[in-house]
Amino acid sequence: MTGPRPSKRERTRRKLLDAGLRVLAERGEGLTAADVVAEADVSNGTFYNHFADRGDFIEELALESLRAIGADSAEATRGQDPAWRFAVASTRVLEAAVDQPLWGRAVLRLADSPSPPHAAVQRHLRADLADGHATGRFAHGDDPVTVDLVTGTIMATLRRLTSPTRQGDPARLVVAVVGRLLEAVGVDAAEAATLATEAATPATEAGTSASVAGASRSEAPTPLG
């Protein structure tokens, strides 16, 4: 049984956000309100009925897509090894910032808001940590210290990835961070490195719009040992 049909206002807001994802994928830092309303085929006034300005829109876009990344990663890896689920979800968030630094900076701006972006993905993170601990894959579960360690590291890495003075290969940094996080929750170093490498999207398959929209790889690697 389907739920109630969204209101016209909700449908219009969704239309603007969907258009924003497409424009962000194409124009990146050059995204403007005019681009979004043209893509959505609505008036300028309609845009400002829903969002205060470009910055407000980008922050809403970041939060919506962050939720989508968490949900899509969870769905694509449902029932698989908790360590693999953890690696895929963490990698997808970081890769989205590599593809779209504007998106990553918007997530960081939201960090001190009343509803920080951590909450958008912590439900899935907590589930993976609890499952991993219950099955013996992780030495630590969804306790506050471990959750803060993981989310804090991801936010710090987003800051590094979106810095104008960023140095080094961002793809290698993503793999290194995800591997170190897996080690932190109790995965053997060698296996953690393999899982982090396997979770990274091959360059030939990486796509900005797919990453920001929350696409995730569903195939788990061959178990070690």
C-alpha positions as CSV (number, residue, x, y, z in Angstrom):
1,M,0.0,0.0,0.0
2,T,1.5,3.3,-1.0
3,G,1.7,6.3,1.3
4,P,0.0,9.7,0.8
5,R,1.0,11.6,-2.3
6,P,3.5,14.3,-1.5
7,S,2.2,17.9,-1.5
8,K,2.8,20.1,-4.5
9,R,5.3,22.1,-2.4
10,E,7.2,18.9,-1.5
11,R,7.2,17.7,-5.2
12,T,8.6,21.1,-6.3
13,R,11.3,21.0,-3.7
14,R,12.3,17.5,-4.7
15,K,12.3,18.6,-8.4
16,L,14.7,21.5,-7.5
17,L,17.0,19.2,-5.5
18,D,17.1,16.6,-8.3
19,A,17.9,19.3,-10.8
20,G,20.6,20.6,-8.5
21,L,22.3,17.2,-8.4
22,R,22.4,17.2,-12.2
23,V,23.7,20.7,-12.4
24,L,26.3,20.1,-9.7
25,A,27.6,17.1,-11.6
26,E,27.9,19.2,-14.8
27,R,29.1,22.5,-13.5
28,G,30.6,21.9,-10.0
29,E,31.7,25.1,-8.4
30,G,29.9,27.1,-11.1
31,L,26.5,26.0,-9.9
32,T,24.0,29.0,-9.8
33,A,20.4,29.4,-8.8
34,A,19.7,30.3,-12.5
35,D,21.2,27.0,-13.6
36,V,19.0,25.0,-11.2
37,V,15.7,26.7,-12.1
38,A,16.5,26.3,-15.8
39,E,17.2,22.6,-15.3
40,A,14.0,22.2,-13.2
41,D,12.0,24.3,-15.6
42,V,10.6,26.5,-12.8
43,S,10.7,30.3,-12.1
44,N,13.3,32.1,-10.1
45,G,10.6,33.0,-7.6
46,T,9.9,29.3,-7.1
47,F,13.5,28.7,-6.1
48,Y,13.4,31.4,-3.5
49,N,10.1,30.1,-2.1
50,H,12.0,27.0,-1.0
51,F,15.6,28.2,-0.4
52,A,17.0,31.4,1.1
53,D,20.0,31.6,-1.4
54,R,22.5,29.5,-3.3
55,G,24.4,28.6,-0.1
56,D,21.2,27.4,1.6
57,F,20.3,25.3,-1.4
58,I,23.8,23.7,-1.6
59,E,23.7,22.8,2.1
60,E,20.2,21.2,1.7
61,L,21.6,19.3,-1.4
62,A,24.6,18.1,0.6
63,L,22.4,16.8,3.4
64,E,19.9,15.1,1.1
65,S,22.7,13.4,-0.9
66,L,24.6,12.4,2.2
67,R,21.5,10.6,3.4
68,A,21.2,8.9,0.0
69,I,24.8,7.7,0.0
70,G,24.2,6.1,3.4
71,A,20.9,4.5,2.4
72,D,22.1,3.3,-1.0
73,S,25.3,1.8,0.4
74,A,23.3,0.0,3.1
75,E,20.9,-1.4,0.6
76,A,23.6,-2.4,-1.9
77,T,25.5,-4.3,0.7
78,R,22.6,-5.7,2.8
79,G,23.4,-9.0,4.4
80,Q,27.1,-8.9,3.6
81,D,30.2,-8.8,5.8
82,P,29.9,-5.9,8.2
83,A,33.5,-4.9,7.5
84,W,32.7,-4.7,3.8
85,R,29.6,-2.7,4.5
86,F,31.6,-0.3,6.6
87,A,34.3,0.0,4.0
88,V,31.8,0.7,1.1
89,A,29.8,3.3,3.0
90,S,32.9,5.2,4.3
91,T,34.5,5.1,0.8
92,R,31.4,6.5,-0.9
93,V,31.2,9.5,1.4
94,L,34.8,10.4,0.9
95,E,34.8,9.8,-2.9
96,A,31.8,12.1,-3.2
97,A,34.0,14.9,-1.8
98,V,36.8,14.0,-4.1
99,D,34.5,14.3,-7.1
100,Q,32.7,17.4,-5.9
101,P,34.7,19.6,-3.4
102,L,31.8,22.0,-3.3
103,W,29.6,19.2,-1.9
104,G,32.2,18.3,0.7
105,R,32.6,21.9,1.9
106,A,28.8,22.1,2.3
107,V,28.8,19.0,4.5
108,L,31.5,20.6,6.6
109,R,29.5,23.8,7.0
110,L,26.7,21.7,8.3
111,A,28.8,20.1,11.0
112,D,28.0,22.8,13.6
113,S,24.3,23.0,12.7
114,P,21.5,21.9,15.2
115,S,21.1,18.7,13.0
116,P,24.7,17.9,12.0
117,P,25.3,15.7,8.9
118,H,26.7,12.9,11.1
119,A,23.1,12.1,12.0
120,A,22.3,11.5,8.4
121,V,24.5,8.4,8.2
122,Q,25.0,7.4,11.8
123,R,22.0,5.1,11.8
124,H,23.7,2.8,9.2
125,L,27.1,3.2,10.8
126,R,25.8,2.2,14.2
127,A,24.1,-0.8,12.6
128,D,27.3,-2.0,10.9
129,L,29.4,-1.5,14.0
130,A,26.9,-3.3,16.2
131,D,26.7,-6.2,13.7
132,G,30.4,-6.4,13.4
133,H,30.9,-6.5,17.1
134,A,28.2,-9.1,17.6
135,T,29.7,-11.4,15.0
136,G,33.2,-11.0,16.2
137,R,34.4,-9.1,13.2
138,F,35.0,-5.9,15.2
139,A,36.7,-5.5,18.5
140,H,34.5,-2.4,19.1
141,G,30.8,-1.8,18.5
142,D,28.5,1.2,18.4
143,D,29.6,2.8,21.6
144,P,29.9,6.6,21.6
145,V,33.7,6.6,21.6
146,T,33.9,4.4,18.5
147,V,31.1,6.3,16.7
148,D,32.8,9.6,17.4
149,L,36.2,8.3,16.3
150,V,34.8,7.1,12.9
151,T,32.7,10.2,12.2
152,G,35.4,12.6,13.4
153,T,38.0,11.0,11.2
154,I,35.7,11.1,8.2
155,M,34.9,14.8,8.8
156,A,38.6,15.6,9.2
157,T,39.4,13.7,6.0
158,L,36.6,15.7,4.2
159,R,38.4,18.8,5.3
160,R,41.7,17.6,3.8
161,L,40.1,16.5,0.6
162,T,38.3,19.8,0.0
163,S,41.2,22.1,1.0
164,P,42.4,24.4,-1.8
165,T,46.0,23.5,-0.8
166,R,45.3,19.7,-0.9
167,Q,48.4,17.8,-1.9
168,G,48.9,14.2,-2.9
169,D,46.6,11.7,-4.5
170,P,43.1,11.9,-3.0
171,A,42.2,8.4,-4.1
172,R,45.2,7.0,-2.1
173,L,44.2,9.1,0.9
174,V,40.6,7.7,0.8
175,V,42.0,4.1,0.7
176,A,44.4,4.8,3.5
177,V,41.8,6.4,5.8
178,V,39.2,3.7,5.3
179,G,41.9,1.0,5.9
180,R,43.0,2.8,9.1
181,L,39.4,3.1,10.3
182,L,38.9,-0.7,9.8
183,E,42.0,-1.3,11.8
184,A,40.7,1.0,14.5
185,V,37.6,-1.1,15.0
186,G,39.6,-4.3,15.1
187,V,40.1,-5.7,11.6
188,D,43.5,-7.2,10.8
189,A,45.8,-4.6,9.0
190,A,46.3,-6.7,5.9
191,E,42.6,-7.5,5.5
192,A,41.7,-3.9,6.3
193,A,44.0,-2.7,3.4
194,T,42.4,-5.2,1.0
195,L,38.9,-4.2,1.9
196,A,39.7,-0.5,1.6
197,T,41.3,-1.1,-1.8
198,E,38.4,-3.2,-3.0
199,A,35.8,-0.7,-1.9
200,A,37.4,2.1,-3.9
201,T,35.6,2.8,-7.2
202,P,37.8,2.1,-10.2
203,A,38.7,5.2,-12.1
204,T,37.0,4.0,-15.2
205,E,33.7,3.6,-13.3
206,A,33.9,6.7,-11.2
207,G,31.3,9.3,-12.0
208,T,30.6,12.6,-10.2
209,S,26.9,12.5,-10.4
210,A,26.7,8.9,-9.4
211,S,29.0,9.4,-6.4
212,V,27.1,12.5,-5.1
213,A,23.7,10.8,-5.7
214,G,24.9,7.9,-3.5
215,A,25.7,5.1,-6.0
216,S,27.6,2.3,-4.3
217,R,29.4,-0.9,-5.3
218,S,27.4,-4.0,-4.3
219,E,29.8,-6.8,-4.9
220,A,31.8,-8.0,-1.9
221,P,35.4,-9.1,-2.5
222,T,36.4,-12.8,-2.0
223,P,36.8,-13.4,1.7
224,L,40.4,-13.6,2.9
225,G,41.7,-16.8,4.5
